[in-house]
Amino acid sequence: MLRIAVLGCGRIGQMHAANVARHPRAELAMVYDVYAPAAAKVAQSLGVIAAESAEAVFADAAVDAVLIATATPTHADYIEMAIAAGKAVLCEKPIDLNLARVTACAAKIGNTTIPIQLGFNRRYDPGHSAARAAMLAGDIGDLHQVIITSRDPAIPPRAYLEAAGGLFRDMTIHDFDLARFMLGEEPTEVFAMGGALIDPALGAELNEVDSAMFILRTASGKQCHINNSRTAVYGYDQRVELMGSNGMIISDNRKPHEMRRYGAKAVECSEPYQFFFLERYNEAFMAEIDGFVDCVEQGAKPLASFDDGRRALILAEAAYLSMKERRLVQVSEVKA
């Protein structure tokens, strides 16, 4: 059994802790949160101890691996501490909001052979992974276009937006990673536009956007379109479309159930989409733990690596440059 400690007991940390606790090949060793009452509550509910500090977690020889679900500014620090302690890492995205900090972290951990997996859970979604497998098997011929729709059901609270680092680094980073995953090639060009269409005050007060569209292109000419919105009143809208020379594949939304109603005023009325990411990607989050255990116990390569996290952040920075300067940006401009 892989003994995993969970750092961070907020909303996503609580979910991860519960998933680890019920995983057949993992054991929840302990939990930690800078806010001790939060850690104590999770620890009591899952029957484990709450560590007094992050340092105590890394120093404990009984802990094999850590799952980092703390505030983003701590991610790089905890990755470095985990590798120094010889513990495998599963870290929520992003590695950091600052690309220079990510580069420094990469230099510090060097060419470690200790597994580091990034929390790009959408790679593990059954529909998304099946769509990619079918595409790779040649079911649609040559891949030409990837279309990603990613829309939240409701705009987050202002306090969240103030700390999130911007829509492109917080929300779209998942879609940038998924674009790379599906395209199978690195995007070399990015064009982005955004606006505060849902809450106009965001633009004036936070210099933030809540609605955005992106066009990506690879060196071979493959195209990707991503569209984001912070508010979709009908639920959590998550779709991926792969268009090729011989057909199309769609990984579609999820609903609580598939009942449909027919009446005099409307036909095929059905339930709204599942409300948020915890429900929509429940299976993906569990499969993510499966993949992490495989990495540690069997030496498997992480499906989402540290470098994948770095490259997704580079695309976010290229997109911000594109939006700011209203032009097509070469991704190499950010790398330089």
QUIHU-V94728 format. One record per residue. N is the residue number from 1. RES is the residue in three letters. PHI is phi in radians with two decimals (NA if undefined). PSI is psi as a letter, one per 30 degrees, with the letter a starting at -180 (none if undefined). OMEGA is omega in whole degrees, 0 to 359 (* if undefined). Layout:
N,RES,PHI,PSI,OMEGA  N,RES,PHI,PSI,OMEGA
This chain:
1,MET,NA,k,178  2,LEU,-1.45,j,182  3,ARG,-1.56,j,186  4,ILE,-2.00,k,172  5,ALA,-1.76,k,179  6,VAL,-1.83,k,176  7,LEU,-1.75,j,182  8,GLY,1.84,k,183  9,CYS,-2.15,h,171  10,GLY,-1.37,a,185  11,ARG,-0.98,e,183  12,ILE,-1.34,e,177  13,GLY,-1.13,e,177  14,GLN,-1.06,e,179  15,MET,-1.09,e,181  16,HIS,-1.07,e,180  17,ALA,-1.06,e,179  18,ALA,-1.15,e,179  19,ASN,-1.15,e,178  20,VAL,-1.11,e,183  21,ALA,-1.08,e,182  22,ARG,-1.78,g,180  23,HIS,-1.31,k,185  24,PRO,-1.20,f,183  25,ARG,-2.04,g,180  26,ALA,-2.34,l,177  27,GLU,-2.34,k,177  28,LEU,-1.35,j,185  29,ALA,-1.39,e,181  30,MET,-2.97,l,176  31,VAL,-2.29,l,178  32,TYR,-2.58,k,171  33,ASP,-2.61,k,179  34,VAL,-1.06,f,174  35,TYR,-1.65,j,189  36,ALA,-0.94,e,180  37,PRO,-1.04,e,179  38,ALA,-1.15,e,178  39,ALA,-1.12,e,181  40,ALA,-1.09,e,180  41,LYS,-1.13,e,180  42,VAL,-1.17,e,180  43,ALA,-1.04,e,180  44,GLN,-1.16,e,183  45,SER,-1.19,f,184  46,LEU,-1.88,g,175  47,GLY,1.25,h,178  48,VAL,-2.24,l,179  49,ILE,-1.64,l,173  50,ALA,-1.80,k,180  51,ALA,-1.21,k,181  52,GLU,-1.37,f,181  53,SER,-2.73,l,175  54,ALA,-1.12,e,180  55,GLU,-1.05,e,179  56,ALA,-1.14,e,178  57,VAL,-1.12,e,183  58,PHE,-1.18,f,181  59,ALA,-1.46,f,185  60,ASP,-1.40,j,182  61,ALA,-1.18,f,181  62,ALA,-1.40,f,179  63,VAL,-1.61,k,180  64,ASP,-1.53,e,187  65,ALA,-2.68,l,178  66,VAL,-2.20,k,173  67,LEU,-1.95,j,187  68,ILE,-1.67,j,179  69,ALA,-2.28,h,180  70,THR,-1.53,a,177  71,ALA,-1.09,k,185  72,THR,-0.90,e,182  73,PRO,-1.07,f,179  74,THR,-1.64,f,189  75,HIS,-1.01,e,183  76,ALA,-1.09,e,178  77,ASP,-1.05,e,183  78,TYR,-1.23,e,175  79,ILE,-1.07,e,180  80,GLU,-1.08,e,180  81,MET,-1.14,e,180  82,ALA,-1.14,e,180  83,ILE,-1.13,e,177  84,ALA,-1.08,e,180  85,ALA,-1.56,f,179  86,GLY,1.34,g,183  87,LYS,-1.93,k,177  88,ALA,-1.13,l,188  89,VAL,-2.29,k,163  90,LEU,-2.07,j,187  91,CYS,-2.08,k,174  92,GLU,-1.10,l,177  93,LYS,-1.38,l,342  94,PRO,-1.40,l,177  95,ILE,-1.09,e,175  96,ASP,-2.87,l,177  97,LEU,-1.43,f,183  98,ASN,-1.90,k,183  99,LEU,-1.09,e,179  100,ALA,-1.10,e,178  101,ARG,-1.18,e,178  102,VAL,-1.13,e,179  103,THR,-1.10,e,178  104,ALA,-1.14,e,178  105,CYS,-1.12,e,179  106,ALA,-1.03,e,179  107,ALA,-1.16,e,184  108,LYS,-1.24,e,181  109,ILE,-1.43,f,174  110,GLY,1.03,b,182  111,ASN,-1.72,h,182  112,THR,-1.02,k,175  113,THR,-1.69,f,176  114,ILE,-1.23,k,184  115,PRO,-1.07,k,172  116,ILE,-2.24,j,181  117,GLN,-2.03,k,178  118,LEU,-1.66,k,185  119,GLY,-1.41,h,173  120,PHE,-1.53,i,189  121,ASN,-1.13,f,184  122,ARG,-1.17,f,174  123,ARG,-1.09,f,183  124,TYR,-1.65,f,180  125,ASP,-1.06,k,183  126,PRO,-0.98,e,180  127,GLY,-1.19,e,180  128,HIS,-1.11,e,182  129,SER,-1.20,e,177  130,ALA,-1.18,e,178  131,ALA,-1.11,e,179  132,ARG,-1.12,e,180  133,ALA,-1.08,e,179  134,ALA,-1.15,e,178  135,MET,-1.12,e,180  136,LEU,-1.14,f,178  137,ALA,-1.33,f,178  138,GLY,1.59,g,184  139,ASP,-1.07,f,180  140,ILE,-2.05,g,179  141,GLY,1.25,b,179  142,ASP,-1.42,k,179  143,LEU,-1.22,k,179  144,HIS,-1.95,e,187  145,GLN,-2.44,k,172  146,VAL,-2.14,k,178  147,ILE,-2.10,k,182  148,ILE,-2.06,k,173  149,THR,-1.84,k,183  150,SER,-2.49,j,185  151,ARG,-2.35,k,177  152,ASP,-1.35,l,180  153,PRO,-1.34,f,182  154,ALA,-2.73,k,180  155,ILE,-1.15,k,182  156,PRO,-1.18,l,176  157,PRO,-1.07,l,182  158,ARG,-1.02,e,180  159,ALA,-1.07,e,178  160,TYR,-1.15,e,182  161,LEU,-1.11,e,180  162,GLU,-1.14,f,184  163,ALA,-1.84,f,190  164,ALA,-1.32,f,179  165,GLY,1.54,g,178  166,GLY,1.77,k,185  167,LEU,-0.98,e,185  168,PHE,-1.16,e,181  169,ARG,-1.50,f,185  170,ASP,-1.64,e,186  171,MET,-1.81,e,185  172,THR,-1.20,f,181  173,ILE,-1.01,e,174  174,HIS,-1.08,e,183  175,ASP,-1.29,e,174  176,PHE,-1.07,e,178  177,ASP,-1.15,e,181  178,LEU,-1.13,e,177  179,ALA,-1.07,e,178  180,ARG,-1.06,e,181  181,PHE,-1.09,e,182  182,MET,-1.38,e,182  183,LEU,-1.16,e,183  184,GLY,1.30,g,179  185,GLU,-2.47,l,178  186,GLU,-1.39,k,171  187,PRO,-1.08,k,180  188,THR,-1.91,f,180  189,GLU,-2.35,k,181  190,VAL,-2.41,k,170  191,PHE,-2.23,k,184  192,ALA,-2.38,k,170  193,MET,-2.43,k,181  194,GLY,-2.64,l,179  195,GLY,-2.84,l,176  196,ALA,-1.66,i,184  197,LEU,-1.52,f,181  198,ILE,-1.52,e,179  199,ASP,-2.26,j,183  200,PRO,-0.97,f,180  201,ALA,-1.16,f,181  202,LEU,-1.06,e,180  203,GLY,-1.14,e,183  204,ALA,-1.31,e,187  205,GLU,-1.64,e,184  206,LEU,-2.09,f,186  207,ASN,0.93,h,187  208,GLU,-2.08,l,176  209,VAL,-2.08,l,177  210,ASP,-2.12,f,180  211,SER,-2.47,k,184  212,ALA,-2.71,l,174  213,MET,-2.35,k,185  214,PHE,-2.41,k,171  215,ILE,-2.13,k,177  216,LEU,-2.10,k,177  217,ARG,-2.45,k,178  218,THR,-1.61,l,180  219,ALA,-1.10,e,180  220,SER,-1.44,f,177  221,GLY,1.79,f,177  222,LYS,-1.09,k,186  223,GLN,-2.04,k,175  224,CYS,-2.44,k,174  225,HIS,-2.06,k,176  226,ILE,-2.06,k,172  227,ASN,-2.20,k,183  228,ASN,-2.17,k,170  229,SER,-2.56,k,178  230,ARG,-1.37,f,182  231,THR,-2.46,j,170  232,ALA,-2.22,j,190  233,VAL,-1.13,f,183  234,TYR,-1.65,g,177  235,GLY,2.21,a,183  236,TYR,-1.45,j,189  237,ASP,-1.65,j,185  238,GLN,-2.32,j,182  239,ARG,-2.36,k,174  240,VAL,-2.31,k,179  241,GLU,-2.14,k,177  242,LEU,-2.01,k,183  243,MET,-1.96,k,181  244,GLY,-2.29,a,184  245,SER,-1.18,f,183  246,ASN,-2.09,g,178  247,GLY,2.67,a,186  248,MET,-2.44,k,175  249,ILE,-2.22,k,177  250,ILE,-2.21,k,167  251,SER,-1.79,j,194  252,ASP,-1.77,a,180  253,ASN,-1.25,l,176  254,ARG,-2.03,k,174  255,LYS,-2.15,l,177  256,PRO,-1.02,e,176  257,HIS,-2.78,l,188  258,GLU,-1.87,g,176  259,MET,-1.15,k,176  260,ARG,-2.25,k,182  261,ARG,-1.93,k,179  262,TYR,-2.20,k,180  263,GLY,-2.65,a,184  264,ALA,-1.21,f,184  265,LYS,-1.76,f,181  266,ALA,-2.82,l,175  267,VAL,-2.18,l,178  268,GLU,0.99,h,174  269,CYS,-1.30,k,183  270,SER,-2.36,l,182  271,GLU,-1.17,l,173  272,PRO,-1.09,l,177  273,TYR,-1.13,l,177  274,GLN,-0.93,k,198  275,PHE,-1.28,e,185  276,PHE,-2.63,a,190  277,PHE,-1.14,e,181  278,LEU,-1.11,e,178  279,GLU,-1.42,e,185  280,ARG,-1.07,e,185  281,TYR,-1.95,g,180  282,ASN,-1.00,e,180  283,GLU,-1.14,e,180  284,ALA,-1.13,e,180  285,PHE,-1.11,e,178  286,MET,-1.21,e,178  287,ALA,-1.14,e,176  288,GLU,-1.08,e,176  289,ILE,-1.14,e,175  290,ASP,-0.93,e,182  291,GLY,-1.09,e,180  292,PHE,-1.15,e,178  293,VAL,-1.07,e,178  294,ASP,-1.06,e,179  295,CYS,-1.06,e,185  296,VAL,-1.33,e,188  297,GLU,-1.50,e,186  298,GLN,-2.01,f,180  299,GLY,1.29,g,179  300,ALA,-1.19,l,178  301,LYS,-1.37,k,179  302,PRO,-1.03,k,177  303,LEU,-1.16,f,175  304,ALA,-2.25,j,187  305,SER,-1.73,l,174  306,PHE,-0.98,e,182  307,ASP,-1.15,e,175  308,ASP,-1.09,e,177  309,GLY,-1.11,e,179  310,ARG,-1.13,e,183  311,ARG,-1.19,e,177  312,ALA,-1.14,e,178  313,LEU,-1.19,e,176  314,ILE,-1.06,e,178  315,LEU,-1.12,e,177  316,ALA,-1.08,e,180  317,GLU,-1.17,e,177  318,ALA,-1.10,e,179  319,ALA,-1.16,e,177  320,TYR,-1.10,e,178  321,LEU,-1.12,e,178  322,SER,-1.10,e,181  323,MET,-1.13,e,181  324,LYS,-1.14,e,186  325,GLU,-1.72,g,176  326,ARG,0.94,h,182  327,ARG,-2.70,l,173  328,LEU,-1.26,k,183  329,VAL,-1.97,k,171  330,GLN,-1.38,k,181  331,VAL,-1.03,f,178  332,SER,-1.07,f,177  333,GLU,-1.11,e,180  334,VAL,-1.32,e,179  335,LYS,-1.06,e,180  336,ALA,-1.17,none,*
